Amino acid sequence: MENIKSIEKEFIDLLHEIDAYREVITLTQWDLRTKIPPKGVEQRSEVVGVLSEKVHQLETSEKMKQYIDALKNKTEDKIIQKAVETCEETYNRSSKIPIAEFKEYVMVQSKSEAIWQEAREKADFSLFQPYLEKLVDFNKKFANYWGYKDNIYDALLHNFEPGMTTKILDEVFSKLRQALTGLLSKINASTTKPDSSVLIGHFPKSNQEAFTVEVLKQMGYDFESGRLDETIHPFEITLNMNDVRITTRYDEEDFRMAVFGTIHEGGHALYEQNISPKLARTPLATGTSMGIHESQSLFWENFVSRSKAFWGNNYDLLKSYAPDAFEHVTLEDFYCAINEVKPSFIRIEADELTYALHIMIRYELEKGLMNGEMEVKDLPQLWNEKMEDYLGIKPPTDKEGVLQDIHWAGGDFGYFPSYALGYMYAAQFHHTMKKELNVDQLIASGDLAPIKEWLTKHIHQYGKMKKPLEIIEDVTEEKLNSDYLVQYLTEKYTDIYGL
Amino acid sequence: MENIKSIEKEFIDLLHEIDAYREVITLTQWDLRTKIPPKGVEQRSEVVGVLSEKVHQLETSEKMKQYIDALKNKTEDKIIQKAVETCEETYNRSSKIPIAEFKEYVMVQSKSEAIWQEAREKADFSLFQPYLEKLVDFNKKFANYWGYKDNIYDALLHNFEPGMTTKILDEVFSKLRQALTGLLSKINASTTKPDSSVLIGHFPKSNQEAFTVEVLKQMGYDFESGRLDETIHPFEITLNMNDVRITTRYDEEDFRMAVFGTIHEGGHALYEQNISPKLARTPLATGTSMGIHESQSLFWENFVSRSKAFWGNNYDLLKSYAPDAFEHVTLEDFYCAINEVKPSFIRIEADELTYALHIMIRYELEKGLMNGEMEVKDLPQLWNEKMEDYLGIKPPTDKEGVLQDIHWAGGDFGYFPSYALGYMYAAQFHHTMKKELNVDQLIASGDLAPIKEWLTKHIHQYGKMKKPLEIIEDVTEEKLNSDYLVQYLTEKYTDIYGL
């Protein structure tokens, strides 16, 4: 027993060391995206390389293996047990790929991103095709190294959504797709059309910032444990649980980018700011999966800040910051305008309803590639067919089609489903929360604290102590269920579009 | 030979690794002083602790010792030879202090800073005295571990100004003190009195910033390799030679803090931005000493930006940014006002003439303590006596006297002389530069590039490839000579005060 205690201490010291590297690497990433002068980038990149290799060495070290073997299922400390499991997972996944192969992969990856950029600009898929083929092959090989039970794609899903399987996704996505395309047909057929052009109008950057800061404070984002900066691509980044930063982007003619974008990142940040301090400086002190993380950002962005209750309380405040822009726009027209549904080519510009359809297209293609049922060369055509099938529109070129996202160029397969999962999780949490809290009334009164507290109590505090599907079942007392998203969207759009 | 080459490669890899840690620790320090949210500080401090220990381990590792032994005077590469010497120096100084003793010292240090703060606020030296006594004892012990030839204080000077000795300082400071106090008597007796109250007036922060940015660009500060932020205590910090940041502080009623402060930090930054790229990622890629560094900041602050030529060219620009503030102030009155001489209690607020006298007081006390000729308990009285002797004024309390600086609380003995040395170095460089360039005419025309290039050619590019006194002798073809500073000040104040 005494021995276990001393091994635990050594293990914790190693976790702290790894976490120190993680924190400074993260600081470096924040600085690279927000503050670094252009000529400083080159050497900084080499610095990140040196430190990342250090982390990799520690995570796959002989010492780490010894601690895992000595502590797994032997420690009585629940946090240490979970940390051991997480470290074992990392150890296995990292050590199963032969080093030479991984280095080759990293080289292909970095080349691919540059080539993808060129291919996208030129709308020429053939430039990207050979690289994408290599990346697909590498991912297939890695998936086989890592192993899987039913479907090779499960091994990739596991990287982003532990426990998620192709079987589950096929089922929920199929139901969801039918419901969404059905709803979309009705909306398209409706004669009621919200007019989003009323949202366009001059809104000074500093005023947009002041408004978003007020909303972030309403949400409970702690500015003593975070800060807001400006970047081209907004993001949330966690230095430590008391230093959770977000960024946003301002368009002075269209406030939606900054306002909804900041609330989205603020949702991610609330998750990270409210993890239990007991997990600090361990690999457990972060969101449990991409999907659960996205559920938090989407909860705040869509379920809170695109709701009628929210604008009932905040529309005057918004108008006070942009006195001329919305003078003649009624609250009702404003609410309908920010919820306009309109099939579009670009995923990141999609509305609440069509977004998940964009994701399903990517999911089906990734699954097809990994299972050898599709070939890279056929992707542009398959993409366009699915766009027409699900959204009723066909991209004019591959730039607005198969080449639009960076993910595949970075070798990230299995990532996309988390976006749609996050949306379904959020709806399912929302449904459960409404049983316990009068959510709309709280939002309408501006008292968002009980909502944040509910999310912290049921989700945030656990960090990686629970797996994503474990959280879903613990909180909602049922399995993943896409009905709640469908129900939410149906109610919402029935009202807006008079269906 | 083949063997030497491969050891050189391994040695360089180790230097790169150490430098990667240095760069991220430095980024962390920048972030701690400029951007970090308050609650993030605690964990960040632990992170810095972990990484600093790592650097210490690498610098004193067995491997490092092996490389030093294998390469010293055996490598044919001059840069590697210098890097080996620098690493040996660090190795020796770090490894000579027993670890337990050093840890105790660090603890006393960190307590002392807090106690000093309290003592200063309460103007109560007795609170600080026992801590200062311990710090003096530690420094004496360390000096003995490190060794010295003539005077124990030399071992401490070496940390900040390698090659500098008590013997040299006694000689130059004695001459300088006589000259400065003589000049000060004449100024005090003069009926001509510049009126610095004309400098006080509203000058919006954003305009001060715009003006200082223009001046920094004139100086040749490269904003693609740096950035300017706002802090309470301005500083220059080097992430890498292409990321050299500065900070400043704005007082909207008195532009001097921001303008002269930024130019000062800009002078430090020019040094760091213009070190030879060949030295990148080695311990040689920084200024060679505190004193030479200060010579660069003071050169720009005093010899350039407090000159008549500079304001002849820039006064209209300044006025364009502060249209009402200096409307009725002539260029001549402005120039005299920014060069007012007035004995004052606080070192960092001192003018060009009295500054060095403040330094000499500290030097004499430090030397006396280290040589056992003075005792800590007598410092307040000794301080005040020297203030009266050199500056003719006596601090009302110890807050404006012996307790004003943080240096001793941090255990930094041997640091102060570098400030005055920097001033003498700057005057000596200025004298030499004037033989080769028409300095005043260049400044008057706003063409500062040849001045920056001269400094780069003779000083900046070498980084730590040359020791401070080596640079002085190579550039000016003589030893350190305080006459040039005296000559410069005499000319300047004879003009301003009609002596």
Contacts between the chains, C-beta under 8 A, distances in Angstrom:
chain1	res1	chain2	res2	distance
A	16	B	46	7.6
A	16	B	50	6.7
A	17	B	50	5.9
A	19	B	47	7.8
A	20	B	46	7.4
A	20	B	47	4.4
A	20	B	50	3.9
A	20	B	51	6.0
A	21	B	51	8.0
A	23	B	43	7.3
A	23	B	44	7.2
A	23	B	47	4.9
A	24	B	24	4.2
A	24	B	25	7.8
A	24	B	27	7.3
A	24	B	28	6.3
A	24	B	47	6.3
A	24	B	51	6.6
A	25	B	24	7.8
A	27	B	24	7.3
A	27	B	27	6.1
A	27	B	28	6.4
A	27	B	31	6.1
A	28	B	24	6.3
A	28	B	27	6.4
A	31	B	27	6.1
A	31	B	31	7.5
A	35	B	35	7.8
A	35	B	227	6.6
A	36	B	243	6.3
A	37	B	223	6.7
A	37	B	224	5.6
A	37	B	225	5.5
A	37	B	226	5.5
A	37	B	227	5.4
A	37	B	242	7.3
A	37	B	243	5.7
A	37	B	245	7.9
A	38	B	224	5.2
A	39	B	222	7.4
A	39	B	224	4.9
A	39	B	225	4.5
A	39	B	242	3.9
A	39	B	243	7.3
A	40	B	225	6.4
A	40	B	239	6.1
A	40	B	240	6.0
A	40	B	242	4.7
A	40	B	243	2.8
A	42	B	242	7.0
A	43	B	23	7.3
A	43	B	240	4.2
A	43	B	241	7.8
A	43	B	242	6.4
A	43	B	243	7.5
A	43	B	280	6.7
A	43	B	281	7.0
A	44	B	23	7.2
A	44	B	239	7.3
A	44	B	240	6.9
A	44	B	243	7.0
A	46	B	16	7.6
A	46	B	20	7.4
A	46	B	281	7.6
A	47	B	19	7.8
A	47	B	20	4.4
A	47	B	23	4.9
A	47	B	24	6.3
A	47	B	240	7.9
A	50	B	16	6.6
A	50	B	17	5.9
A	50	B	20	3.9
A	51	B	20	6.0
A	51	B	24	6.7
A	222	B	39	7.4
A	223	B	37	6.7
A	224	B	37	5.6
A	224	B	38	5.2
A	224	B	39	4.9
A	225	B	37	5.5
A	225	B	39	4.4
A	225	B	40	6.4
A	226	B	37	5.5
A	227	B	35	6.6
A	227	B	37	5.5
A	239	B	40	6.1
A	239	B	44	7.3
A	240	B	40	6.0
A	240	B	43	4.2
A	240	B	44	6.9
A	240	B	47	7.9
A	241	B	43	7.8
A	242	B	37	7.3
A	242	B	39	3.9
A	242	B	40	4.8
A	242	B	42	7.0
A	242	B	43	6.4
A	243	B	36	6.3
A	243	B	37	5.7
A	243	B	39	7.3
A	243	B	40	2.8
A	243	B	43	7.4
A	243	B	44	7.0
A	245	B	37	7.9
A	280	B	43	6.7
A	281	B	43	7.0
A	281	B	46	7.7
